[in-house]
């Protein structure tokens, strides 16, 4: 049998963490490594009873100072949380090899692995069909469509997802107006708010290391043999409480990514609003509703899938995924 493990680095994700881990265990994940990164909420205690989980705090960069090919992470780990994530993924890869794990998937607490859209996912059959020569499976990101100011259980309640961030030209691309209090103007941004690069499942024991949180290389710098298959569902800032939590977490993070590329302007705007605008909680709820929530009118437009009056986009901007809901209904209804 194929054995699959997962690794997460989390900060203040108690609202999602237990449900995330139970979902993945239900679809066949054998073991999960959870690294807590300066967490101040009840995340640890919420999962302490799960016997398939290894819990520990973020590693000190000194742990891998002796490893030359990890220098770009150890040198930036204090400043960049993504560098710490990469070190944790490498650490979990080493532990997975000792445990006899075949594949390791690195994701976040607001992401779920999805191998099929309309029936419960199963990771063992998914990886059994991967050719032995393949080192790496890239999971395509689908981003949740937020339709409520507050969800009780987002994983089991929402089924609509955005399919891709861009569609090839300005007539096809979909935008959303977001108000900037500093300029007192609405600005247009992509209807896709979070990461779009996907996440990776690594075949253990192939000398593969993170290049960043989305991509991988071999230790000698060469490219692994990879394919694209399956999905990672991203529940990015899905309601007002998660919006506030997410950008509170981002309050002290750099304005550049690990690569040196600038963080996108929408993320910087939302970080500023949550942390420095002076808005109280009810005002932030209202801001989320007015700017990031998708109204029924907008949802109807996206479902209609028309631009310039009568042309259709391929793929359609929205897809329905019921497989997660089915897992919760079948295996986790008493959660």
Wavefront OBJ file of the C-alpha trace (Angstrom):
o trace
v 0.000 0.000 0.000
v 1.094 3.568 -0.735
v 1.747 5.581 2.457
v 1.170 9.344 2.260
v 2.077 11.973 4.858
v 1.525 15.703 5.079
v 3.389 18.655 6.603
v 1.953 21.994 7.749
v 3.429 25.107 9.338
v 0.673 26.927 11.206
v 0.119 30.145 13.108
v -3.166 30.787 14.910
v -5.228 28.348 12.841
v -7.254 26.737 15.648
v -10.485 27.464 13.799
v -9.484 25.249 10.858
v -6.699 22.970 12.025
v -8.534 20.038 13.588
v -11.054 19.815 10.743
v -8.220 19.998 8.225
v -6.305 17.115 9.811
v -9.368 14.905 10.300
v -10.402 15.462 6.683
v -6.993 14.427 5.404
v -6.842 11.404 7.676
v -10.284 10.383 6.382
v -9.085 10.465 2.753
v -6.065 8.307 3.528
v -3.262 10.496 4.891
v -1.299 8.226 7.231
v 0.642 10.829 9.234
v 0.807 14.615 9.618
v 3.715 16.741 10.831
v 2.503 20.038 12.316
v 5.024 22.785 13.133
v 3.634 25.648 15.212
v 5.109 28.990 14.214
v 4.733 31.456 17.123
v 1.149 30.359 17.678
v -0.797 32.076 20.470
v -4.198 30.394 20.062
v -5.486 26.952 21.129
v -4.277 25.145 18.004
v -1.955 22.761 19.847
v -4.481 21.642 22.416
v -7.149 21.159 19.725
v -5.171 18.335 18.094
v -3.246 16.775 20.973
v -5.489 13.707 21.009
v -4.844 12.826 17.330
v -2.475 9.858 17.316
v -1.537 10.301 13.643
v -0.047 13.769 14.242
v 3.466 14.824 15.277
v 3.377 18.233 16.990
v 6.362 20.530 17.465
v 7.363 24.182 17.425
v 9.169 25.866 14.552
v 12.733 24.691 14.127
v 15.607 26.983 14.916
v 17.529 27.935 11.742
v 20.599 26.593 13.554
v 19.201 23.071 13.119
v 20.361 23.045 9.494
v 23.235 25.529 9.448
v 25.540 22.662 8.532
v 23.548 21.858 5.344
v 24.891 23.980 2.435
v 21.927 23.493 0.080
v 19.547 24.931 2.707
v 21.532 28.149 3.199
v 18.991 30.358 1.409
v 16.405 29.244 3.987
v 18.547 29.215 7.136
v 19.904 32.688 6.332
v 16.399 34.164 5.977
v 14.393 32.051 8.412
v 14.193 34.698 11.115
v 12.582 37.210 8.747
v 10.603 35.031 6.320
v 7.979 32.572 7.540
v 8.143 30.818 4.146
v 11.821 30.036 4.763
v 10.790 28.349 8.010
v 8.115 26.433 6.100
v 10.733 25.134 3.669
v 12.971 23.990 6.527
v 10.010 22.183 8.088
v 9.215 20.477 4.792
v 12.803 19.288 4.503
v 12.724 18.060 8.103
v 9.463 16.193 7.453
v 10.960 14.617 4.326
v 13.810 13.192 6.401
v 11.399 11.868 9.034
v 9.092 10.437 6.365
v 11.938 8.419 4.893
v 12.652 6.850 8.283
v 8.940 6.064 8.738
v 8.602 4.357 5.345
v 6.386 7.082 3.869
v 6.153 7.101 0.058
v 4.812 10.628 -0.581
v 4.852 13.877 1.417
v 2.451 16.752 0.692
v 3.254 20.243 1.999
v 0.223 22.514 2.426
v -1.264 25.168 4.745
v -4.063 24.895 7.298
v -6.440 26.731 4.945
v -5.811 24.221 2.133
v -7.276 20.786 1.427
v -6.045 18.115 -0.970
v -8.711 17.149 -3.512
v -8.138 14.245 -5.895
v -11.611 14.295 -7.457
v -14.384 16.881 -7.574
v -17.623 14.921 -7.210
v -16.924 11.955 -4.913
v -14.796 11.501 -1.771
v -11.070 11.853 -2.453
v -8.739 8.896 -1.778
v -5.007 9.549 -1.797
v -3.795 5.942 -2.115
v -5.465 5.223 -5.496
v -4.459 8.712 -6.634
v -0.746 8.051 -6.102
v -0.880 4.411 -7.210
v -1.547 5.616 -10.771
v 1.546 7.871 -10.797
v 4.350 6.410 -12.924
v 7.423 5.261 -10.910
v 9.641 7.701 -12.830
v 7.686 10.700 -11.471
v 9.344 12.467 -8.529
v 6.819 15.195 -7.926
v 3.091 15.846 -8.370
v 1.967 19.465 -8.552
v -1.568 20.079 -7.271
v -3.419 22.923 -9.006
v -4.890 25.630 -6.786
v -8.621 26.301 -6.801
v -9.671 29.255 -4.623
v -12.878 29.299 -2.599
v -15.598 31.787 -3.521
v -16.605 33.627 -0.349
v -20.368 34.078 -0.082
v -20.954 34.624 3.655
v -19.688 37.139 6.162
v -19.180 34.285 8.619
v -19.148 30.517 8.130
v -19.582 27.932 10.851
v -17.535 25.276 9.026
v -16.183 26.489 5.700
v -14.858 23.086 4.600
v -18.284 21.463 4.793
v -20.391 24.471 3.820
v -18.894 25.971 0.641
v -18.700 24.188 -2.718
v -17.942 26.925 -5.276
v -14.348 27.588 -6.311
v -12.590 29.928 -8.737
v -10.777 28.012 -11.448
v -7.885 30.325 -12.375
v -6.664 33.870 -11.743
v -6.476 35.065 -15.368
v -8.005 34.143 -18.712
v -5.593 35.487 -21.298
v -6.618 39.078 -22.015
v -8.251 42.094 -20.405
v -11.658 41.356 -21.903
v -11.759 37.858 -20.428
v -10.109 38.623 -17.093
v -12.375 39.074 -14.092
v -11.885 41.913 -11.610
v -13.413 43.049 -8.348
v -13.566 46.585 -6.989
v -11.836 47.084 -3.641
v -12.001 50.358 -1.715
v -8.743 52.010 -0.638
v -9.374 54.308 2.366
v -6.055 56.097 1.809
v -6.966 57.261 -1.703
v -10.729 57.233 -1.037
v -11.140 55.423 -4.343
v -12.129 51.975 -5.521
v -9.414 50.069 -7.365
v -9.824 47.020 -9.567
v -8.033 43.805 -8.652
v -8.241 40.254 -9.919
v -11.190 38.296 -8.507
v -8.522 35.794 -7.381
v -6.975 36.956 -4.086
v -4.443 34.339 -2.929
v -1.660 32.102 -4.237
v -2.103 30.493 -7.653
v 1.124 28.471 -7.974
v -0.242 25.287 -6.406
v 1.407 22.951 -3.920
v 3.570 19.863 -4.301
v 3.518 16.200 -3.362
v 7.082 14.861 -3.185
v 8.090 11.233 -3.639
v 10.204 10.517 -0.576
v 13.789 9.358 -1.023
v 14.468 11.081 -4.350
v 16.887 13.758 -3.006
v 14.324 16.481 -3.564
v 14.294 19.703 -1.511
v 12.079 22.810 -1.507
v 12.927 25.627 -3.898
v 10.176 27.655 -2.237
v 6.819 26.742 -0.682
v 5.361 26.012 -4.132
v 8.234 24.487 -6.119
v 10.961 21.867 -5.644
v 14.395 20.968 -7.003
v 16.846 18.127 -6.522
v 19.763 18.623 -4.144
v 22.134 18.993 -7.094
v 19.981 21.792 -8.541
v 18.444 19.781 -11.381
v 14.708 19.614 -12.011
v 12.737 16.637 -10.729
v 10.463 14.731 -13.074
v 7.060 16.251 -12.349
v 3.456 16.058 -13.472
v 0.339 18.133 -12.775
v -2.513 16.205 -11.267
v -5.234 16.819 -8.674
v -6.056 19.980 -6.753
v -5.345 21.904 -3.602
v -8.406 23.839 -2.455
v -7.446 27.192 -0.961
v -9.854 28.721 1.562
v -8.198 32.128 1.459
v -9.661 34.824 3.770
v -12.974 33.050 3.320
v -15.009 35.124 5.785
v -14.627 38.214 7.956
v -13.034 36.495 11.000
v -10.528 34.665 8.790
v -9.800 37.871 6.855
v -8.957 39.644 10.128
v -6.902 36.718 11.443
v -4.959 36.225 8.213
v -3.865 39.816 7.834
v -3.182 40.178 11.549
v -0.755 37.277 11.093
v 0.822 39.207 8.201
v 1.287 42.397 10.232
v 5.064 42.119 10.705
v 5.996 40.153 7.607
v 8.315 41.591 4.930
v 7.001 43.426 1.879
v 8.959 41.052 -0.342
v 8.769 37.306 -0.800
v 11.714 34.993 -0.147
v 12.740 35.411 -3.801
v 12.902 39.201 -3.442
v 9.738 39.772 -5.490
v 7.404 42.382 -4.025
v 4.268 41.240 -2.240
v 1.248 42.137 -4.383
v -0.476 45.453 -3.776
v -3.833 43.980 -2.741
v -2.265 41.956 0.066
v -0.381 45.049 1.269
v -3.592 47.114 1.145
v -5.556 44.549 3.164
v -2.725 44.221 5.675
v -2.773 47.986 6.156
v -6.542 48.055 6.602
v -6.600 45.296 9.228
v -3.605 46.538 11.228
v -3.271 50.290 10.747
v -6.559 51.797 9.533
v -8.045 52.216 12.986
v -11.127 50.232 11.987
v -12.858 48.360 14.788
v -14.052 44.771 14.380
v -17.542 45.684 13.180
v -16.027 48.077 10.643
v -13.657 45.358 9.373
v -16.633 42.999 9.047
v -18.413 45.664 6.999
v -15.301 46.228 4.874
v -15.039 42.511 4.139
v -18.715 42.355 3.169
v -18.495 45.364 0.880
v -15.193 44.531 -0.809
v -14.205 40.845 -0.617
v -17.507 39.021 -0.320
v -19.116 37.945 -3.589
v -22.723 39.126 -3.796
v -25.453 37.006 -5.321
v -25.383 39.326 -8.333
v -21.656 38.681 -8.791
v -22.103 34.938 -8.329
v -24.842 34.922 -10.960
v -22.528 36.797 -13.347
v -19.685 34.332 -12.772
v -21.971 31.343 -13.276
v -23.321 32.855 -16.495
v -19.744 33.021 -17.831
v -20.145 35.669 -20.510
v -17.859 38.484 -21.607
v -18.440 41.148 -24.261
v -22.060 40.095 -24.196
v -21.968 36.628 -25.709
v -18.479 35.011 -25.588
v -17.673 32.325 -22.982
v -14.440 31.742 -21.089
v -12.656 28.389 -21.123
v -12.500 27.111 -18.487
v -15.534 28.625 -16.805
v -14.507 30.883 -13.907
v -16.302 28.754 -11.322
v -16.415 25.037 -10.614
v -18.472 23.156 -8.057
v -16.698 20.691 -5.778
v -18.858 18.452 -3.624
v -16.249 15.847 -2.694
v -15.150 17.651 0.497
v -18.736 17.972 1.691
v -19.223 14.264 1.031
v -16.196 13.366 3.168
v -17.563 15.404 6.071
v -21.045 13.936 5.646
v -19.793 10.352 5.401
v -16.890 10.244 7.842
v -16.857 13.408 9.940
v -20.513 14.314 10.548
v -20.022 14.143 14.332
v -17.014 16.501 14.254
l 1 2 3 4 5 6 7 8 9 10 11 12 13 14 15 16 17 18 19 20 21 22 23 24 25 26 27 28 29 30 31 32 33 34 35 36 37 38 39 40 41 42 43 44 45 46 47 48 49 50 51 52 53 54 55 56 57 58 59 60 61 62 63 64 65 66 67 68 69 70 71 72 73 74 75 76 77 78 79 80 81 82 83 84 85 86 87 88 89 90 91 92 93 94 95 96 97 98 99 100 101 102 103 104 105 106 107 108 109 110 111 112 113 114 115 116 117 118 119 120 121 122 123 124 125 126 127 128 129 130 131 132 133 134 135 136 137 138 139 140 141 142 143 144 145 146 147 148 149 150 151 152 153 154 155 156 157 158 159 160 161 162 163 164 165 166 167 168 169 170 171 172 173 174 175 176 177 178 179 180 181 182 183 184 185 186 187 188 189 190 191 192 193 194 195 196 197 198 199 200 201 202 203 204 205 206 207 208 209 210 211 212 213 214 215 216 217 218 219 220 221 222 223 224 225 226 227 228 229 230 231 232 233 234 235 236 237 238 239 240 241 242 243 244 245 246 247 248 249 250 251 252 253 254 255 256 257 258 259 260 261 262 263 264 265 266 267 268 269 270 271 272 273 274 275 276 277 278 279 280 281 282 283 284 285 286 287 288 289 290 291 292 293 294 295 296 297 298 299 300 301 302 303 304 305 306 307 308 309 310 311 312 313 314 315 316 317 318 319 320 321 322 323 324 325 326 327 328 329 330 331 332 333 334 335
